[in-house]
Amino acid sequence: MAEHLASIFGTEKDRVNCPFYFKIGACRHGDRCSRLHTKPSISPTLLLSNMYQRPDMITPGVDPQGQPLDPKKIQSHFEDFYEDLFQELSKYGDIQSLNICDNLADHMVGNVYVQFREEDQAQNALQNLMGRSYEGRPIIADFSPVTDFREATCRQYEENVCNRGGYCNFMHLKKISRELRQQLFRRSRRRHDRSRSRSHSPHHHNYEERHGSGRRGDHRHHDRGRRPRSRSPGRRRGRSRSPGGRRNRSPVRESSAERRAKIEQWNKEREEAESARDYSSKSDDNSHGLKHNGGESSDNNLHPSDQGNGSYDF
């Protein structure tokens, strides 16, 4: 049952809620309607009732004095009003669409529908419009249930074949020139994009990006969890090349006294090794000299007569 009621809500089959108020935000029966007009408590769309006053309000194409009006002047009057209203409403948020009815029926004549990007923007605009007036007339603003203007717009009016004229129950939205639309919406979106980009980034971040850091090592205070990477090939991948697969730890650095003692020990060991080599080489030379002297002593034992022969020169 609940699913059925939800599926027919705001349609012609709904006998409780008014479908015209749900689609258009206004009903020709007003408070006398037999169905409910459920006003939303929050909505991205605001309705400014009967705000736009046409120059030919009494008779289309004719001013109150009965003089015919130039269509160009009527369009210029409308675009001036549209631009003035757009600039005022864009102060409160990013405007997605601003539609003004060209209908003549009492419940729709001069109705202005403004749809913001966010609901809080529409709420901000509603609070700022309360108690204000335009050209001496009070502004009547309220939330509107209309979110899809394609369902609320008269398609026959867009094709210039609507036979009901200004008293049609669907919206006849008055158009503005393409140049004015592009100018207003581009300017508004550019301004709100800059404001959103400023709100996302804190002020102190912008200051650091503009002026830089005071010291070269200040970036370490912001990235405390990150360790500086080693440029050695072994630690580039975070793994050790040792067969055990464990990470190589750098040895503990020795003090200067320990290093001097170790160097002195190395020098002492080197001197002992050199002295041992010298001693062995001298012992070898002495052994060869003894052999040579032994041969001479045997010659000295020869007969004196042989010595006198001058066979050996001393």
HUURHU-V861385 format. One record per helix or strand. SS is the DSSP state (H for helix, E for strand). FROM is the first residue (numbers start at 1). LEN is the number of residues. If there is no record, write none. Layout:
BEGIN
ss->SS from->FROM len->LEN
ss->SS from->FROM len->LEN
END
This chain:
BEGIN
ss->H from->2 len->6
ss->E from->17 len->1
ss->H from->19 len->6
ss->H from->30 len->3
ss->E from->36 len->1
ss->E from->45 len->4
ss->E from->59 len->1
ss->E from->62 len->1
ss->E from->68 len->1
ss->H from->71 len->19
ss->E from->95 len->7
ss->E from->112 len->5
ss->H from->119 len->11
ss->E from->133 len->2
ss->E from->137 len->2
ss->E from->141 len->3
ss->H from->149 len->4
ss->E from->153 len->1
ss->H from->155 len->4
ss->H from->165 len->3
ss->E from->171 len->1
ss->E from->173 len->1
ss->H from->178 len->23
ss->H from->203 len->9
ss->H from->219 len->4
ss->H from->233 len->4
ss->H from->256 len->45
ss->H from->304 len->4
END
